[in-house]
Amino acid sequence: MQFSHSDAMWQAFPELRAGALHGDGIHADVDVEAVIASFYAIAEARLAQAQEGEFPEIQAWRRGFSRMGLKPTQYRCASEALLRRFRQEHALPRLHPLIDLCNAISLAFAIPIAVFDAEKIAGDLEVRRARGDETYLTFAGEIEHPEPDEVIFADGAGNAHARRWTNRQSGLSAVRETTRSVLIVAEALHVSAGEDMGKLVATVADVLAGHWPVAPKMAVLSVESARFEF
């Protein structure tokens, strides 16, 4: 299996940098509270200086959403949505230890991170423009079809595992108690994205290895090195 972005996506967003990790052996019986608190503290300190809309990482995604034809204050990248909620509530809901950790890391880096149950992905996974006939399963169990040309995470069976790029994941490949194999993807568009993505990938890898019997495979993707085999 491989994860990639289409050539058209790289042409439209050559500044994109992505991080990808794959690991087996995930389970929900781990204590992650201390590590989450450390990333929350980083986010709290940064939000004390400025609101999330002033962060260069978030501003870059807002520009990216505008280039996709979306209103950036109507549809927000996942990290902005998390930061907004965290600023207001000073905490995030607990879902699964791995999701909770990745959400906390996303807050600290202000970079969206998606976590997929790899066993729910059919064939390769590609970030590309939608045809409009792909199937998206909501968390409420409803079926939707992305708009033509919408940016989605599409697998070989025509399942959309995320809509509006980094806006919302699908319920189909959401991490659950039974999840054992995961694909983690982070994406950024800001000026220092390459340097920051390297740090983020290393951070996620350390957290994975520190809590699960996992030796994650990982890569930082760019237009010159655009595919991740897992």
N, C-alpha and C positions, 0 to 999 in steps of 0.2 A: 504494500500500500504506500501511497505517497500523498503528501500535502503540498499544494502549490497555489500560485496566483496565475491567472491567465495572462498571456502576452499583452492583451488589451489593457488589463489593469496596470501592468508595469509601465506601459506607454502613457497612460493617463496619470499615474501617480509614481513617477520615477524616484521621488523622495521617500517612498515607503521603505520601512525596515520592519521585518517580522521575526519573531522568535518562535521556535517550535520545539516541543519536548514530548517524548513518548515514554511511558513507563507501565509495567505490569506489577501486580502485587498490591494494589490499592485496597484498603478496607476502611471501615468507618470507626474502628475501635482504637482511636488514638487521642491523646490530649494535646491540643494545639493552642490553648489559651494564652500561655506566656509569649509564644511567638507572635500570635495575633496582636497582643497588646503592644509589642515593640513596633510593629508596622503602623498600628493606630497612632502611636505617639509621633511618628514621623509625619503622618498626615495632619494631625492636630497642629503641630508646629508650623507646618506650611500654610494651613488654612488660617492660622492666626495672623499671618502676614498679608494674605490676599484671598479673595474668593476664588473658587475653582475656575470661573470664567476668565480670569486673568492669567492662568497658567499657560505657558507656551504650548504644552502638550495638548491642552483642551482647545486652545485657539486654533491650532493646526487641524484638529479634527472638525471643528466648526467650519473652517474653510473647505475641508474635504467634503463635508456633507452638502455644503452649498454648491460645490462643483458637481455633485451627484443629482442636483435639482431638488434637494430636501431643505426644508426650513430647519436650521440648526438649533433653534429654540423649541421646536416641536418634536424633532427626533434627535436624541443626544447619543453620543457614543457611550458605551457601558461604563467607562471610568468616570465620565462626568456625572452620569446618573447616580453612581455610587457615592461620589464626593458630595453631591448635593444632599443626599439623604444623610450621609455621615455628618456633614456640617450642621444639619438641623437636629439630629438625634444623638450624635456622638457614639453611635454604635450601628451595627448592621445585623439583620436577622441571621441566625445560625441555620445552615441548611445541610451541610456535610463537611467534615473536617477539611477535606481538600478544597472544596469550594470556598469555605470560610478563609482558608489561608490565601488562596489566590485572590479573593476579593480584597483582603487586607494588603497584599502586595500591590494590587492594582491601585489602591488608595495612595500608598506610599510613593509609587512611581507616576501616578496620574496617567497610566497607560492601560487601555482595555485588554483584559485577559479572558479568553474563552476556554472552557474545559469541556471536552466531549468524551462520552463513553465510546471508546474506539470500537467496541464490538457492535455498536449500532450503526456504524458507517459502512455502507456498501461500496466496496471498491475504493477508488481514489477520491480525495476531497479537494475541491478546487474553489477558490474565490473567483467568481466570474459574474458577468451580467446574466440575468435570468432570461429565459425564453418566454416564461409566463405559464408554462404547463407543469412546472415543478410543484411538489407537494410539501407544505409546511405544516407541522403539527404543533398547535399551541399547547401551553401548559394546562389549559382547560380541556384539552382533548378534541378541539375543533380543527378541521382541515381548512387551510388557506392556500391560495396560489399567489406567489409573488407577482408584482407588476412586471411586464416586459422591461428589460434593461435595468431593473433593480439589482444592486449588488448583493449576492447571496453566497453562502458556503454550500456548494452542491456536490453530492456524491454521485457514484456511477449509476445509481438507480433512480436518479431524479429527485431525491429527497433534499430539501433545503434545510440545512442544519442551523442557519442563522439568516435573518432578514435585515435589510438595510445595513449591510456590512457589519459594523460593530455595535449595532443598536440592540438586537434582541435574538437570543438563541432559541432553538426549538426544544419542545418537550421530548422529542424522539430520542435524542442522544444526551439528555440531561443526566448528570451524575446522580446515582441513587445508592442505596445501601448495598445493592448487588453488584455495583460496578467494580471491576478488577483491573481493567486496562483503559488508560486514558491518553488522549491527545490534548496537549495544552498549546494554545496559540495566542501570542501577544502581537499587537501591531501598533505602529506609531508613524507619524508624518512630520514631526517637528524637526528643527534644524539639527539638534544633537541626538536624533533618534538612533543612529548607529551605535554610538557610545553607550547610550542609556539602555538600549536593547541588550547589549552584551552583558551589562550588569544585571538586568532583570532576569535573563535566562539563567545566569549563574546563581542568582538568589533563589529562583524557583527550584533549580536542581538541588541546591543544598538543603532546602526545606523538604523536598521529596525524600532525599536520601537520609535525612535526619529523623524521619517519622515512619517510613515504610521500608520494607526490604526491596528497594528499587535502585537500579543503576540506570538512570534515565539516559536515553539517547537524546541529543539536543543539537540545535543549529540556529544560527542567525542568518536570515534570508535577505537577499537583495537582488536587484536585477541581474547581477553577475553570477549569483549563486541562488537560484530561485526555487529549488525543489528539495523536499525533505522526505527521505525514505524511512518508513517505520514498519 
